[in-house]
Amino acid sequence: MRGNGDDPLEDFPLGDGTADTTATVVCPYCGEENEIAVDPGGGDAQDYIEDCQVCCRPWRVLVSYDDTGAVDVQLEAADDA
């Protein structure tokens, strides 16, 4: 039943409350665009390592979601240690 305040999706001020599940990023090493999957179930703030789909070098991926479900993805070159 909608409209009774029990539905957490009603708290999203814009859209239907659907979170982004993909993002396009640019590799800090080779400069190529990559589409990566992001998981809103992983929490509002995420930090993990993923390899470039083109040059295979590792990135540090920083993911955050806002109240509308929009994703912000930042990449950093990861140490090859």
C-alpha positions as a Markdown table, in Angstrom:
| # | Residue | x | y | z |
|---|---|---|---|---|
| 1 | Met | 0.0 | 0.0 | 0.0 |
| 2 | Arg | 1.5 | 3.3 | -1.0 |
| 3 | Gly | 1.1 | 6.6 | 0.7 |
| 4 | Asn | 1.2 | 5.3 | 4.3 |
| 5 | Gly | 4.8 | 6.4 | 4.9 |
| 6 | Asp | 6.1 | 2.8 | 5.3 |
| 7 | Asp | 7.6 | 2.7 | 1.8 |
| 8 | Pro | 11.3 | 3.9 | 2.0 |
| 9 | Leu | 11.2 | 4.7 | -1.8 |
| 10 | Glu | 8.8 | 7.5 | -1.0 |
| 11 | Asp | 11.7 | 9.3 | 0.7 |
| 12 | Phe | 13.4 | 9.9 | -2.7 |
| 13 | Pro | 12.6 | 13.5 | -3.6 |
| 14 | Leu | 13.2 | 12.9 | -7.4 |
| 15 | Gly | 12.6 | 10.1 | -9.8 |
| 16 | Asp | 11.3 | 6.7 | -8.8 |
| 17 | Gly | 14.1 | 5.9 | -6.3 |
| 18 | Thr | 16.0 | 3.6 | -8.7 |
| 19 | Ala | 19.7 | 3.7 | -8.1 |
| 20 | Asp | 22.3 | 3.8 | -10.9 |
| 21 | Thr | 23.9 | 0.4 | -11.6 |
| 22 | Thr | 26.4 | 1.4 | -14.3 |
| 23 | Ala | 28.9 | 4.2 | -14.7 |
| 24 | Thr | 31.2 | 5.3 | -17.5 |
| 25 | Val | 34.8 | 6.1 | -16.3 |
| 26 | Val | 38.1 | 7.0 | -18.0 |
| 27 | Cys | 41.2 | 5.0 | -17.2 |
| 28 | Pro | 43.8 | 7.1 | -15.5 |
| 29 | Tyr | 46.5 | 5.1 | -17.3 |
| 30 | Cys | 45.4 | 4.6 | -20.9 |
| 31 | Gly | 42.7 | 7.2 | -21.2 |
| 32 | Glu | 40.1 | 4.8 | -22.6 |
| 33 | Glu | 36.5 | 4.9 | -21.5 |
| 34 | Asn | 35.2 | 1.8 | -19.6 |
| 35 | Glu | 31.6 | 1.0 | -18.5 |
| 36 | Ile | 31.7 | -0.5 | -15.0 |
| 37 | Ala | 28.9 | -2.1 | -12.9 |
| 38 | Val | 28.2 | -0.4 | -9.6 |
| 39 | Asp | 26.2 | -2.0 | -6.8 |
| 40 | Pro | 23.9 | 0.3 | -4.8 |
| 41 | Gly | 23.5 | -2.7 | -2.3 |
| 42 | Gly | 27.2 | -2.2 | -1.4 |
| 43 | Gly | 26.3 | 1.0 | 0.6 |
| 44 | Asp | 26.4 | 4.7 | 0.2 |
| 45 | Ala | 30.2 | 4.9 | 0.1 |
| 46 | Gln | 32.4 | 2.2 | -1.5 |
| 47 | Asp | 36.1 | 1.8 | -2.1 |
| 48 | Tyr | 37.6 | -1.1 | -4.1 |
| 49 | Ile | 40.1 | -2.1 | -6.7 |
| 50 | Glu | 39.1 | -2.9 | -10.3 |
| 51 | Asp | 41.2 | -3.4 | -13.4 |
| 52 | Cys | 40.9 | -1.5 | -16.7 |
| 53 | Gln | 39.1 | -3.5 | -19.4 |
| 54 | Val | 41.5 | -2.1 | -22.0 |
| 55 | Cys | 45.0 | -2.0 | -20.4 |
| 56 | Cys | 44.4 | -4.2 | -17.4 |
| 57 | Arg | 46.1 | -1.8 | -14.9 |
| 58 | Pro | 44.4 | -1.5 | -11.5 |
| 59 | Trp | 42.3 | 1.5 | -10.4 |
| 60 | Arg | 41.0 | 2.5 | -7.0 |
| 61 | Val | 37.3 | 3.0 | -7.4 |
| 62 | Leu | 35.5 | 5.4 | -5.1 |
| 63 | Val | 31.7 | 5.1 | -5.4 |
| 64 | Ser | 29.0 | 7.2 | -3.6 |
| 65 | Tyr | 25.3 | 7.5 | -4.0 |
| 66 | Asp | 23.1 | 10.6 | -3.2 |
| 67 | Asp | 19.6 | 10.6 | -1.9 |
| 68 | Thr | 18.1 | 10.3 | -5.4 |
| 69 | Gly | 20.1 | 7.1 | -6.2 |
| 70 | Ala | 22.5 | 9.0 | -8.5 |
| 71 | Val | 26.0 | 7.6 | -8.5 |
| 72 | Asp | 29.3 | 9.5 | -8.3 |
| 73 | Val | 32.4 | 7.5 | -9.3 |
| 74 | Gln | 36.0 | 8.7 | -8.9 |
| 75 | Leu | 39.1 | 6.8 | -10.1 |
| 76 | Glu | 42.6 | 6.9 | -8.8 |
| 77 | Ala | 45.6 | 5.1 | -10.1 |
| 78 | Ala | 46.3 | 2.2 | -7.8 |
| 79 | Asp | 49.8 | 1.3 | -6.6 |
| 80 | Asp | 51.1 | -1.8 | -8.4 |
| 81 | Ala | 52.7 | -3.1 | -5.2 |
